[in-house]
Amino acid sequence: MRRTLAALTTSIFLICAPLAARHYKRPPQTQAVSPKPDWKTVDPEAVAKLREYLRIDTTNPPGNESRGVEWYAKIFDAKGIPYQTGESAPGRGNIVARLKATSANESLPAFVLLNHIDVVPANRQYWTADPFAADERDGYIWARGASDMKSTGIAQLMAFLELHRLHTPLKRDVIFLATADEEDGTKSGARWVVEQHPEWITGAGFVVNEGAGSRADKNGKPIYFGVGAFNKTPAWLKIVATGTAGHGSVPIPESSVNRLIAALEKLRNYKPPLELTPAVERALKSAAPYEQEPWKTRLANLGTWIKDPNARAQLEKEPRYLALLTNTISITGLNGTDKINVIPPEASAQLDCRLLPGWTAERWVAELQGVIGTDHLRIEILQSHPSSPGSSLDTPLHKTIEDAVHALFPGAGVADTTSTGFNDSYYFRVKGITAYGFVPFAMKPEDSTRAHGNDERIAVTSFTDGVHLMWEVVSRFSAAN
């Protein structure tokens, strides 16, 4: 059965970042899940589906996620799997499908496999490959969305389809949910589902989504897999400067542009104080065993070390750590005039700020106004959100992820991460649903940093290994004993 819904809502942006780890040494538990996928056929099917999906241009803006929904719908139609679709705004499609529990115990909370369909823009001028050709070369698939996050969506899809194909008895419902507009958030499909169509996720108790990274060594061997239980929250701001307008042939010292530049220079040099939150301390301390000295010792004793007068200078050499210990400011956009010979009466800049727990956008704006002053300047809040709640790590899903990792990759750790970014898990957490970032692909640092950048790619072996790991997690957590 298929029916279509339509509605509108608003939301918040986010992005994500791998960092911390905890190494579990207890032996994995075993659980009989039979039959198993035939990986000789599933692996090439997964690669083919990923490449096909990556060729669908869902660049946000404008998104056009309904193109991806149509693609998913054809797959579900062919498999005879019921689904529902709806648009959170025109062209911003979302799709949900559910496999029902088949065991007598149907009270276990449902498991949601959440992913977003949209991708960020790609400037073809700076790519060595067509970002929407999904070429396979040098052992990689090259495309926008290869790591963020169409690959995770396909890994979730393959696990979902295999449960259906193998007629796996289930002790809980498994929900596949692909949504619109995670990368911008103003027409968020995830928020739309949670707030406007909660029937799509009835009974949900657990979610896996993006928001955690997994690390491989230089040879591609997994070091650890991330489980993200927490995110910083965004405060998107606009600084507006006013000043005397005039002809560009006569410089005006007190112009809006000059005042804006002076304010931005103050922000560029501003060093927000270091703040160590419990979630960050736990995550970075658990990362310590995987780091080289001196960071191995520093992270293991973070509460003491950050009091060292030289700590900040060392952290500035490792922005991935510094961003977890401070509120951050990224100047991402400038606007003045489109006429080169006109000095405009107003100029503005956009700031992407990420806040630590306990901070509100209003409190942060007051802090920044103290830095730049208020004469001829104002700061507007474009988007913000209350502090993000975290999810407990003491859950059966976390234990299942540990067991699956240890079963497939003996010696690899499980990372308990806290992210510098923001993602759609937030909307589930505020409803009391456990939501983890879990990206099952162990990637080399030089590959993982390409997300949102040029020449985004994923190694084919990393992808297929991740498909296997996602299956292990989903089947172990959902299959009836």
ZAMARTOR-409728 format. One line per field, with one value per residue (C-alpha): residue number from 1; residue in three letters; z negated, y, x negated. Coordinates in steps of 0.02 Angstrom, whole numbers, m for minus. Layout:
k NUM;...
r ALA;...
Z Z;...
Y Y;...
X X;...
//
This chain:
k 1;2;3;4;5;6;7;8;9;10;11;12;13;14;15;16;17;18;19;20;21;22;23;24;25;26;27;28;29;30;31;32;33;34;35;36;37;38;39;40;41;42;43;44;45;46;47;48;49;50;51;52;53;54;55;56;57;58;59;60;61;62;63;64;65;66;67;68;69;70;71;72;73;74;75;76;77;78;79;80;81;82;83;84;85;86;87;88;89;90;91;92;93;94;95;96;97;98;99;100;101;102;103;104;105;106;107;108;109;110;111;112;113;114;115;116;117;118;119;120;121;122;123;124;125;126;127;128;129;130;131;132;133;134;135;136;137;138;139;140;141;142;143;144;145;146;147;148;149;150;151;152;153;154;155;156;157;158;159;160;161;162;163;164;165;166;167;168;169;170;171;172;173;174;175;176;177;178;179;180;181;182;183;184;185;186;187;188;189;190;191;192;193;194;195;196;197;198;199;200;201;202;203;204;205;206;207;208;209;210;211;212;213;214;215;216;217;218;219;220;221;222;223;224;225;226;227;228;229;230;231;232;233;234;235;236;237;238;239;240;241;242;243;244;245;246;247;248;249;250;251;252;253;254;255;256;257;258;259;260;261;262;263;264;265;266;267;268;269;270;271;272;273;274;275;276;277;278;279;280;281;282;283;284;285;286;287;288;289;290;291;292;293;294;295;296;297;298;299;300;301;302;303;304;305;306;307;308;309;310;311;312;313;314;315;316;317;318;319;320;321;322;323;324;325;326;327;328;329;330;331;332;333;334;335;336;337;338;339;340;341;342;343;344;345;346;347;348;349;350;351;352;353;354;355;356;357;358;359;360;361;362;363;364;365;366;367;368;369;370;371;372;373;374;375;376;377;378;379;380;381;382;383;384;385;386;387;388;389;390;391;392;393;394;395;396;397;398;399;400;401;402;403;404;405;406;407;408;409;410;411;412;413;414;415;416;417;418;419;420;421;422;423;424;425;426;427;428;429;430;431;432;433;434;435;436;437;438;439;440;441;442;443;444;445;446;447;448;449;450;451;452;453;454;455;456;457;458;459;460;461;462;463;464;465;466;467;468;469;470;471;472;473;474;475;476;477;478;479;480;481
r MET;ARG;ARG;THR;LEU;ALA;ALA;LEU;THR;THR;SER;ILE;PHE;LEU;ILE;CYS;ALA;PRO;LEU;ALA;ALA;ARG;HIS;TYR;LYS;ARG;PRO;PRO;GLN;THR;GLN;ALA;VAL;SER;PRO;LYS;PRO;ASP;TRP;LYS;THR;VAL;ASP;PRO;GLU;ALA;VAL;ALA;LYS;LEU;ARG;GLU;TYR;LEU;ARG;ILE;ASP;THR;THR;ASN;PRO;PRO;GLY;ASN;GLU;SER;ARG;GLY;VAL;GLU;TRP;TYR;ALA;LYS;ILE;PHE;ASP;ALA;LYS;GLY;ILE;PRO;TYR;GLN;THR;GLY;GLU;SER;ALA;PRO;GLY;ARG;GLY;ASN;ILE;VAL;ALA;ARG;LEU;LYS;ALA;THR;SER;ALA;ASN;GLU;SER;LEU;PRO;ALA;PHE;VAL;LEU;LEU;ASN;HIS;ILE;ASP;VAL;VAL;PRO;ALA;ASN;ARG;GLN;TYR;TRP;THR;ALA;ASP;PRO;PHE;ALA;ALA;ASP;GLU;ARG;ASP;GLY;TYR;ILE;TRP;ALA;ARG;GLY;ALA;SER;ASP;MET;LYS;SER;THR;GLY;ILE;ALA;GLN;LEU;MET;ALA;PHE;LEU;GLU;LEU;HIS;ARG;LEU;HIS;THR;PRO;LEU;LYS;ARG;ASP;VAL;ILE;PHE;LEU;ALA;THR;ALA;ASP;GLU;GLU;ASP;GLY;THR;LYS;SER;GLY;ALA;ARG;TRP;VAL;VAL;GLU;GLN;HIS;PRO;GLU;TRP;ILE;THR;GLY;ALA;GLY;PHE;VAL;VAL;ASN;GLU;GLY;ALA;GLY;SER;ARG;ALA;ASP;LYS;ASN;GLY;LYS;PRO;ILE;TYR;PHE;GLY;VAL;GLY;ALA;PHE;ASN;LYS;THR;PRO;ALA;TRP;LEU;LYS;ILE;VAL;ALA;THR;GLY;THR;ALA;GLY;HIS;GLY;SER;VAL;PRO;ILE;PRO;GLU;SER;SER;VAL;ASN;ARG;LEU;ILE;ALA;ALA;LEU;GLU;LYS;LEU;ARG;ASN;TYR;LYS;PRO;PRO;LEU;GLU;LEU;THR;PRO;ALA;VAL;GLU;ARG;ALA;LEU;LYS;SER;ALA;ALA;PRO;TYR;GLU;GLN;GLU;PRO;TRP;LYS;THR;ARG;LEU;ALA;ASN;LEU;GLY;THR;TRP;ILE;LYS;ASP;PRO;ASN;ALA;ARG;ALA;GLN;LEU;GLU;LYS;GLU;PRO;ARG;TYR;LEU;ALA;LEU;LEU;THR;ASN;THR;ILE;SER;ILE;THR;GLY;LEU;ASN;GLY;THR;ASP;LYS;ILE;ASN;VAL;ILE;PRO;PRO;GLU;ALA;SER;ALA;GLN;LEU;ASP;CYS;ARG;LEU;LEU;PRO;GLY;TRP;THR;ALA;GLU;ARG;TRP;VAL;ALA;GLU;LEU;GLN;GLY;VAL;ILE;GLY;THR;ASP;HIS;LEU;ARG;ILE;GLU;ILE;LEU;GLN;SER;HIS;PRO;SER;SER;PRO;GLY;SER;SER;LEU;ASP;THR;PRO;LEU;HIS;LYS;THR;ILE;GLU;ASP;ALA;VAL;HIS;ALA;LEU;PHE;PRO;GLY;ALA;GLY;VAL;ALA;ASP;THR;THR;SER;THR;GLY;PHE;ASN;ASP;SER;TYR;TYR;PHE;ARG;VAL;LYS;GLY;ILE;THR;ALA;TYR;GLY;PHE;VAL;PRO;PHE;ALA;MET;LYS;PRO;GLU;ASP;SER;THR;ARG;ALA;HIS;GLY;ASN;ASP;GLU;ARG;ILE;ALA;VAL;THR;SER;PHE;THR;ASP;GLY;VAL;HIS;LEU;MET;TRP;GLU;VAL;VAL;SER;ARG;PHE;SER;ALA;ALA;ASN
Z 0;38;m12;2;m132;m123;m255;m302;m449;m496;m569;m610;m525;m571;m532;m613;m672;m732;m887;m1042;m1083;m1218;m1196;m1259;m1301;m1358;m1238;m1113;m1145;m1012;m943;m812;m660;m517;m372;m330;m175;m25;m22;148;222;92;102;289;272;133;235;386;282;202;369;440;288;292;471;414;389;224;194;55;99;176;120;237;116;197;334;204;134;306;319;150;191;347;242;111;247;327;160;109;m45;m100;m121;m140;m67;m103;m68;m208;m73;116;187;13;8;m136;m138;m273;m268;m414;m441;m579;m726;m701;m873;m1015;m1108;m1008;m1150;m1115;m1053;m866;m785;m662;m524;m489;m345;m245;m57;m25;4;m4;157;252;351;504;540;390;414;512;545;591;419;484;596;452;544;472;487;381;264;223;271;301;279;175;38;43;m142;m195;m196;m50;m86;m260;m186;m68;m209;m307;m153;m120;m300;m288;m121;m182;m335;m215;m87;m217;m305;m467;m620;m713;m897;m860;m714;m600;m518;m368;m362;m230;m250;m171;m213;m347;m271;m284;m402;m360;m283;m386;m347;m509;m614;m505;m537;m725;m749;m611;m574;m730;m665;m548;m698;m817;m954;m911;m1051;m959;m810;m715;m607;m554;m684;m727;m633;m624;m600;m499;m495;m343;m273;m295;m446;m569;m730;m805;m760;m829;m927;m941;m1088;m1093;m982;m1004;m949;m812;m826;m652;m663;m550;m591;m509;m499;m443;m385;m265;m84;66;229;232;302;133;m13;m170;m328;m424;m288;m328;m246;m345;m507;m465;m425;m590;m685;m596;m632;m818;m805;m706;m847;m988;m1091;m1185;m1352;m1365;m1446;m1485;m1488;m1556;m1386;m1304;m1445;m1435;m1247;m1233;m1378;m1292;m1133;m1223;m1192;m1005;m1000;m991;m1125;m1186;m1151;m1226;m1397;m1375;m1334;m1473;m1598;m1510;m1665;m1732;m1569;m1502;m1655;m1588;m1519;m1359;m1331;m1216;m1102;m1084;m1056;m915;m823;m838;m792;m807;m994;m1020;m939;m1074;m1215;m1160;m1075;m895;m762;m575;m460;m312;m209;m165;m82;m31;141;316;387;376;379;238;53;m24;m177;m249;m245;m331;m371;m416;m562;m593;m781;m880;m1065;m1214;m1336;m1449;m1317;m1229;m1069;m1165;m1292;m1153;m1058;m1215;m1229;m1049;m1065;m1207;m1092;m941;m1021;m974;m886;m709;m727;m770;m781;m722;m765;m605;m681;m852;m963;m1148;m1208;m1132;m1252;m1250;m1241;m1372;m1325;m1442;m1321;m1234;m1066;m1122;m1182;m1016;m920;m1030;m999;m812;m797;m897;m797;m628;m674;m822;m908;m847;m977;m995;m1003;m1117;m1027;m1052;m893;m847;m729;m736;m649;m644;m795;m899;m857;m918;m1076;m1132;m1123;m1239;m1101;m1110;m954;m908;m772;m693;m528;m496;m379;m450;m350;m340;m400;m226;m163;m306;m297;m118;m173;m122;m32;138;210;80;91;3;22;96;m33;m175;m106;m85;m257;m325;m241;m331;m497;m478;m444;m601;m709;m636;m633;m806;m882;m793;m750;m864;m956
Y 0;175;344;520;656;841;969;1105;1132;1213;1147;1166;1119;1006;914;785;735;579;592;485;301;171;m2;m143;m306;m419;m566;m545;m625;m738;m737;m854;m763;m882;m883;m757;m647;m715;m584;m640;m570;m438;m346;m307;m264;m141;m60;m46;31;154;214;229;326;443;489;564;749;799;951;1061;1194;1159;976;891;744;682;613;502;454;397;290;208;183;82;m34;m59;m86;m220;m308;m292;m190;m64;116;293;455;638;808;924;1061;1055;937;894;711;587;400;270;81;m38;m223;m284;m390;m572;m643;m657;m521;m367;m243;m211;m34;m13;17;163;166;353;437;597;607;780;822;984;1076;1023;1146;1044;1162;1092;908;784;681;722;735;652;518;400;339;188;201;165;62;208;273;460;566;698;602;454;477;602;507;409;265;244;253;109;6;30;m11;m173;m231;m189;m279;m433;m448;m449;m566;m692;m686;m654;m672;m506;m466;m280;m174;m110;58;126;316;427;612;782;935;886;992;1157;1114;1246;1113;967;804;724;861;855;669;681;830;813;626;530;382;348;306;236;134;192;174;170;261;245;391;486;581;471;424;264;260;146;139;182;8;22;m94;m37;41;86;116;266;277;458;497;687;841;1025;1140;1272;1459;1533;1720;1872;2026;2184;2343;2512;2664;2808;2762;2842;2826;2701;2830;2919;2804;2822;2762;2738;2639;2487;2373;2442;2428;2250;2202;2277;2178;2016;2040;2052;1890;1806;1842;1804;1650;1585;1508;1322;1226;1040;958;781;710;780;725;548;541;613;511;354;411;416;234;262;418;444;537;671;669;498;565;733;659;531;674;809;891;927;960;1099;1203;1210;1386;1308;1194;1311;1336;1147;1128;1256;1132;1003;1095;935;936;1123;1129;1012;1120;1290;1378;1403;1537;1509;1659;1579;1718;1903;2023;2205;2265;2192;2357;2376;2567;2584;2595;2517;2584;2408;2257;2090;1926;1754;1657;1471;1453;1290;1298;1192;1130;1266;1402;1482;1582;1738;1719;1691;1845;1949;1878;1924;2097;2125;2074;2182;2324;2381;2548;2535;2345;2221;2032;1936;1755;1663;1490;1418;1277;1232;1123;951;810;661;477;351;232;99;21;m146;m61;m2;m178;m248;m131;m184;m368;m344;m248;m377;m520;m446;m350;m432;m308;m154;m36;48;238;338;504;679;779;957;955;939;815;747;635;788;778;599;631;771;644;527;408;339;401;355;413;253;255;78;124;128;266;335;516;577;504;554;737;749;755;926;954;915;740;656;469;302;148;3;m120;0;16;m170;m207;m75;m156;m318;m226;m137;m304;m378;m235;m230;m418;m449;m310;m351;m537;m651;m779
X 0;m61;6;m67;m70;m118;m161;m282;m398;m563;m723;m907;m1068;m1200;m1358;m1461;m1634;m1725;m1830;m1832;m1843;m1828;m1903;m1795;m1885;m1745;m1717;m1577;m1411;m1341;m1167;m1101;m1038;m1000;m1008;m1144;m1154;m1245;m1381;m1445;m1285;m1242;m1409;m1402;m1218;m1258;m1397;m1283;m1144;m1263;m1330;m1154;m1095;m1246;m1204;m1039;m1077;m999;m1108;m1039;m989;m867;m871;m749;m746;m587;m701;m782;m611;m556;m713;m682;m498;m540;m648;m513;m381;m490;m511;m329;m371;m237;m295;m232;m297;m272;m348;m400;m399;m375;m506;m573;m526;m532;m499;m467;m449;m423;m454;m338;m389;m342;m378;m255;m348;m300;m324;m508;m539;m555;m724;m738;m869;m880;m971;m956;m940;m1013;m1196;m1295;m1345;m1500;m1605;m1654;m1799;m1893;m1854;m1959;m1802;m1623;m1540;m1382;m1456;m1499;m1653;m1743;m1932;m2085;m1978;m1863;m1691;m1704;m1548;m1464;m1375;m1495;m1531;m1397;m1286;m1215;m1333;m1260;m1086;m1127;m1205;m1044;m940;m1034;m1010;m826;m804;m898;m787;m640;m718;m773;m604;m698;m585;m589;m569;m545;m487;m625;m591;m686;m671;m753;m721;m748;m849;m972;m1109;m1014;m872;m743;m629;m690;m604;m661;m583;m428;m410;m437;m322;m193;m186;m236;m134;m280;m388;m258;m340;m517;m643;m809;m885;m1049;m1099;m1255;m1355;m1503;m1659;m1758;m1945;m2059;m2248;m2352;m2319;m2132;m2122;m1987;m2051;m1883;m1701;m1609;m1447;m1391;m1278;m1290;m1309;m1346;m1205;m1209;m1185;m1180;m1206;m1209;m1312;m1247;m1351;m1287;m1384;m1395;m1359;m1437;m1533;m1674;m1794;m1801;m1849;m1743;m1832;m1669;m1583;m1477;m1604;m1750;m1653;m1605;m1784;m1844;m1713;m1756;m1940;m1899;m1800;m1938;m2060;m1938;m1981;m1828;m1876;m1905;m1762;m1772;m1600;m1573;m1526;m1682;m1795;m1727;m1744;m1919;m1982;m1923;m2012;m2178;m2230;m2218;m2326;m2513;m2608;m2595;m2408;m2388;m2439;m2353;m2183;m2196;m2218;m2118;m2044;m2217;m2306;m2192;m2239;m2416;m2452;m2518;m2368;m2273;m2422;m2437;m2250;m2256;m2367;m2227;m2065;m1963;m1995;m1987;m1814;m1749;m1816;m1753;m1610;m1663;m1645;m1661;m1639;m1550;m1472;m1489;m1369;m1387;m1339;m1338;m1400;m1588;m1580;m1451;m1493;m1336;m1244;m1238;m1354;m1333;m1418;m1354;m1428;m1411;m1433;m1424;m1387;m1431;m1298;m1230;m1245;m1097;m1108;m1053;m1192;m1318;m1259;m1284;m1460;m1501;m1427;m1548;m1690;m1645;m1546;m1372;m1397;m1330;m1327;m1192;m1188;m1036;m997;m953;m934;m967;m914;m916;m1059;m1057;m1013;m1127;m1082;m1134;m1273;m1205;m1081;m1058;m1090;m1261;m1303;m1244;m1358;m1504;m1467;m1447;m1610;m1707;m1632;m1679;m1836;m1926;m2040;m1947;m1876;m1707;m1710;m1599;m1599;m1537;m1519;m1564;m1415;m1227;m1112;m936;m962;m919;m733;m723;m824;m709;m567;m660;m715;m893;m983;m1160;m1273;m1339;m1432;m1497;m1639;m1816;m1900;m2074;m2085;m2128;m1964;m1848;m1901;m1836;m1654;m1585;m1750;m1824;m1841;m1730;m1753;m1736;m1844;m1746;m1813;m1771;m1595;m1562;m1637;m1520;m1371;m1416;m1434;m1268;m1185;m1263;m1200;m1026;m999;m1074;m969;m806;m802;m704;m811
//
